[in-house]
Every structure is written in C-alpha cells, then in structure tokens.
Amino acid sequence: LVQATVESDAARAGELLLMTHRLQSLQASKDRSDADTPRVNEMEDQLREACAQLAEAHQSLAFALESKRMLEIRLADMKQELDATEARHAYVVEDLQARLKLAGGYEDAENEVLSRMKAVEEERNVFRNELEFQSVHWQAKLETEQQ
C-alpha cells in the first residue's frame, strides 16, 4: 500500500511537473495570443486538480506511515508478551514435572532426597574438616608466637 502510494505520488509529481511546464509555455504564448485563453484556463484547471490529487496522496501516505508505526509498536508489545508467557510456561512445566516426580515415584523422590542429604552431609564434613584444620593451624601459630 505504501509502495503503491509512493509510486502514484511519483507519477503524479511527474505529471504535475509536466503540467507546470505546459502551463508556463501556455502563459508565454498567452501574451502572444488571446485566442488560446480557453485552452490556458483548461490547463490551469487541470493543474489545480493535479495539485489537489497530489495533496490527497500525501495525506494518504502520512496516514499509511502512521499506521505502520503503530503496528510495529503493537508487534513489539506482542513479542514481549510472548516471551513473558513462554518464561511462565517453562516455570509451570518445571514445577509440574517436580510434582509428578514426587507424586508418581515416592521411592525415586525418597532416593533423590537421601542422595541430596548425603551430598550435603559430605559437604558439611569437608567444611568441618577445613575449619578444624584452620583452628589447629592458627592455634599452633599462636602458641609459637607466644613462646
């Protein structure tokens, strides 16, 4: 639509330019002869009509461009909402899968909880050992410094 409007504007602009040249040549010949007055008046009327059509085409183009801008904004909003919906969907699917795992396989869930507890207990023991090592190290250093 916009391209067709632009093409028609270009064609009308060319016609307008051509008619303007014709009008100028007719005005020059008017000075030579008043016999051509009706023909000049007809050309002036055609020129005025072409100018009105061109103004209408410019207005149509402006409306089309504004519509395009508004549609692009709407499209961006829809894309943003789609992204948010997809994120919510992924969260819901993950939650439902976790629930299904707990509900469908109690033994699997129990084993998973136990393995998590073992991993956490191992990590706690590692931290406890590191703390004890640091405590012994600093205690020895303090005794060495006091002597």
Phi, psi and omega in degrees: 000312181295318181295319179296320179295317180296318180295319180291325176298317180296318179295318180291324178296319177297317178297318180298316179297315179299317180292325178297317177296319179297319181296318179296319179292325178290324178294325177293319180285340178298320178300327182282326185212130177274358180289335182270009184304315179298323180292320178295317178299320178297317179294321177296319177297318178296321178295316178299318179296319179295321178296319179296318178296321179295318178297320178295320179294320177297320179294318177298319178297317179298318178296318180296318179294319178295320177298318179298316180299316180295321179293324178294320177296316180298319179297318178298319177297319180294321178297318179297316178295322177297317178299316180296319179296319178297321178295317178297320179298316179298319179296316180296317179298316179298317179296316180295323178295321178295318178296317179297319179298317179291318183283321187280327184225086182298320180295318178298317180296319180295317178296320180294318179296318179296319179293324176295318180296320178297317179297318179293320179296320177297317179297320178297318179296321178298314179296320179297318178296318179297319179296316179297319178298314180297320180296314179297318181300311182290325177297317179295319180296320180294317178296321179296319181291326182287334180278000000 
